[in-house]
Amino acid sequence: ISISGHRMTLLELFQVDVKAEVVVVTDCAPPSSRVGVGDELLCLSRGLLFSGPSALVLPLRKGRAGPHAATLRHFYSALEAGTPADVALQKSQASCKREFPHMADWAPLAVYGL
């Protein structure tokens, strides 16, 4: 797994103590996710959940920058208001759906954990 240009193994990720309740992977494309040896997206999600947060928000596919940023703005606003991560993402996607009606624009993120 490469995080901020640093290669990190799953064993190293297991040793990280994340103090956040929610971790958001904000890259507009999923990490080189391939089925097979070293499935990076699966390892990333398991490793991050093991490291402490109760929820992860991960990209399912590459999204357009504008709609992706709008979805995250709505998501962070809902989180700051005390909304749980799964409901916050659902609300942010519903808000963005009005502005960006195509599903590919408002649905590239998913919540894991909780």
N, C-alpha and C positions, 0 to 999 in steps of 0.2 A: 504494500500500500504506500502511496506517496502522498504525504501531507505537507503542504507548503514547501514543496521541493525536497523534503526529507523523506527518504525511504524508511518505512517502519514495518517491522515484522508483526505478525499477530501476537507473538509472545511479548514483544515490547508494548504493544497496545494493551494487553492484559495487565501490565504493571502500572499503567497510568491510572491515577485516581481523579476522575472528573467530578467536580463539585457542583456542576450544573444539573438542573432537573431535566432540561431539554437540550439536545445537541442538534444543530441544524447544519447540514452539509450544503453549502450555498453554490457549489459549482453548478453551472448550467447544463452539465452532462454527467451521467453516471460514471463513476470510476471504471476504467476498462473492464467492464463486466462481461465475462465469458463463462460459459458453463464448462467445467473441467477442472483441471489442476489449478489450485490457487484462486478460486472464484472470489475476486476482490470485493465485490459488493456484499456478498454473504459474509465474508470475513470481517469487513468493515463494520457491518451492522452488529454482528455477534461480539466483536471486540469492543466496540463502543458501549453497547448495553452492559457488558461485563464490567466495564470501567466505572460505572456509577450512575449515569442518568437513567431516569425512568422512561424517557421517550427519545426517539430519533426522528428527524425529518430528513428524508433522503430523496434524491431525484430518481425517478423511474426511467426517464429518457431526457434527451436534450430538449431544452425549452428556449423560446425566444427571450432575449434579455429583458425587453420592456414588460411583457406580461409576467415573467418570472419575478422581476423586481417588485411589481405591483402586488403580486400574491404575497410575497414575503413582507412587504410593508404592512398590509392588512393583518397578516399572521402575527407579526411582532406587536402590533397595537392591541390585538386581542389577548395575547399572552400578558402584556403589561397590565391589562385590565383584570387579570386573574382568571382568564378562561383557560381550561385545560387544553393541552396541545392538540388533541384530536378534534375537539370542537372548534378551536381557533383556526385550524387548517380548513375545516369544513366551511366555516364562515368566510374565511378569506377567499376560498375558491368560489363560493357563491357570489361574493362581491365582484370578483374579477370576471366572473362569467357574464355579468351584465355589460362590462366594458369590452371584453374579449370573448365573443360567443363561441368560438371554435374550441372544442375540448382540448386540443393539443396545446392551447395557450394557457389554460387555467388548471390543468390536471397533471402536470409532470412531477408532482411531489406526493409523498405518502408518509404517514406516521407509522412508526414501528415501536413496539414496546407498550408501555402503560400497564 
